[in-house]
């Protein structure tokens, strides 16, 4: 697995250097592929962080608005719909951040490769996922996430 400092493309190396550090979630929207509708899937005030290390690790945690402690098993199951969290080795290829997921809130992500298109402008990073079915709301069909972070 190449480390961030061993990247092939100059553009990729620049992006890798720009991403290193901690980023705070600013906004999170989901676009429904069938309808084009923009959905506040995690509510109006989701919280989250993504941390990129210089030695090629990423930790991503995003949680929905107004999460409350669970009182029942059903409550705990519903909380899973308002959480996205994973950790793994990452690399940069051109304008994409690719994570080889080692641990995740959704077991089906463990061992997968997650690709994200990312751009950095000043102290903001914009992330777009590919179209896919999210474990949190698979019943909605294909969607993609549009995420904005600010350097913390």
C-alpha positions in Angstrom: 0.0 0.0 0.0 1.7 3.3 -1.0 2.0 5.9 1.6 0.8 9.5 0.9 4.4 10.7 0.4 5.0 8.0 -2.3 2.4 9.2 -4.8 3.0 9.1 -8.6 1.1 12.3 -9.8 2.2 15.8 -8.9 -1.4 16.9 -8.6 -2.2 13.9 -6.4 0.8 14.8 -4.1 -0.5 18.4 -3.8 -4.0 17.2 -2.9 -2.5 14.7 -0.4 -0.6 17.4 1.3 -3.6 19.7 1.4 -5.8 17.0 3.0 -3.5 16.1 5.9 -5.0 17.2 9.2 -8.4 17.4 10.8 -11.6 18.6 9.0 -14.9 19.6 10.6 -18.2 18.8 8.8 -20.0 21.8 7.5 -22.8 20.2 5.5 -24.0 16.8 4.3 -26.6 16.2 1.6 -27.7 13.1 -0.3 -28.8 13.2 -3.9 -31.4 10.6 -4.9 -30.4 9.3 -8.3 -34.0 8.6 -9.5 -35.5 11.9 -8.6 -32.5 14.3 -8.3 -33.9 15.3 -5.0 -31.4 16.7 -2.4 -32.1 15.1 1.0 -30.9 16.2 4.4 -30.5 12.5 5.3 -28.6 13.3 8.5 -30.9 16.2 9.5 -30.1 19.9 9.4 -27.2 20.0 11.8 -25.1 16.8 11.4 -21.7 16.6 13.2 -18.5 15.0 12.0 -14.8 14.9 11.5 -12.4 13.4 9.0 -8.7 13.1 10.0 -6.0 12.4 7.4 -2.6 11.5 8.7 0.7 12.0 6.9 1.5 8.3 7.1 -1.7 7.3 5.1 -4.5 6.7 7.6 -8.0 8.2 7.5 -10.6 8.2 10.2 -14.1 9.4 9.2 -17.0 9.9 11.6 -20.3 11.6 10.7 -23.5 11.5 12.8 -26.9 12.9 12.3 -28.7 15.8 14.0 -30.2 15.4 17.5 -29.1 11.9 18.3 -30.4 10.7 21.6 -29.3 7.8 23.8 -31.1 4.6 22.9 -33.6 3.1 25.4 -34.5 0.0 23.4 -33.0 -2.3 20.8 -35.2 -0.6 18.2 -33.8 2.8 19.1 -30.3 1.4 18.7 -31.1 0.1 15.3 -32.5 3.5 14.3 -29.3 5.2 15.4 -27.4 3.2 12.8 -29.2 5.1 10.1 -27.7 8.4 11.4 -24.0 7.3 11.6 -21.2 6.8 9.1 -17.8 5.8 10.5 -14.8 4.1 9.1 -11.0 3.9 9.4 -8.5 2.6 7.0 -5.4 3.3 4.9 -5.9 5.9 2.2 -4.2 7.0 -1.0 -4.8 9.8 -3.4 -5.2 9.2 -7.2 -5.6 12.4 -9.1 -8.7 14.0 -7.6 -9.8 11.0 -5.6 -9.3 9.8 -2.0 -9.5 6.1 -1.8 -9.8 4.3 1.5 -9.1 0.6 2.0 -11.6 0.2 4.9 -10.3 -1.8 7.9 -13.1 -1.0 10.4 -16.6 0.4 9.9 -20.0 1.0 11.4 -21.4 -1.2 8.6 -19.7 -4.6 8.4 -20.3 -4.8 4.7 -17.8 -1.9 4.2 -14.9 -3.7 5.9 -12.5 -4.9 3.3 -13.9 -2.7 0.6 -12.4 0.2 -1.2 -14.3 3.5 -0.9 -13.6 6.2 -3.5 -14.4 9.8 -3.1 -13.8 12.8 -5.4 -12.4 15.6 -3.4 -11.4 19.2 -4.1 -9.8 21.7 -1.7 -10.4 25.4 -2.0 -8.8 27.5 0.8 -9.9 26.1 4.1 -12.8 24.1 2.6 -12.9 20.6 1.1 -15.8 19.3 -1.0 -16.3 15.5 -1.2 -18.6 13.7 -3.6 -19.2 9.9 -3.4 -20.0 7.8 -6.4 -23.6 6.6 -6.9 -24.2 3.6 -4.6 -26.8 2.1 -2.1 -25.9 3.3 1.4 -26.3 0.8 4.2 -28.2 3.5 6.2 -31.0 3.9 3.7 -30.7 1.1 1.1 -34.4 1.1 0.7 -34.1 4.5 -1.2 -32.0 3.0 -3.9 -29.0 4.6 -5.5 -27.7 7.9 -4.1 -24.6 9.9 -3.7 -23.4 12.1 -0.9 -22.2 15.7 -1.2 -20.1 16.6 1.8 -18.4 19.9 2.8 -15.7 20.2 5.4 -13.8 23.1 6.9 -10.3 22.7 8.3 -10.6 22.4 12.0 
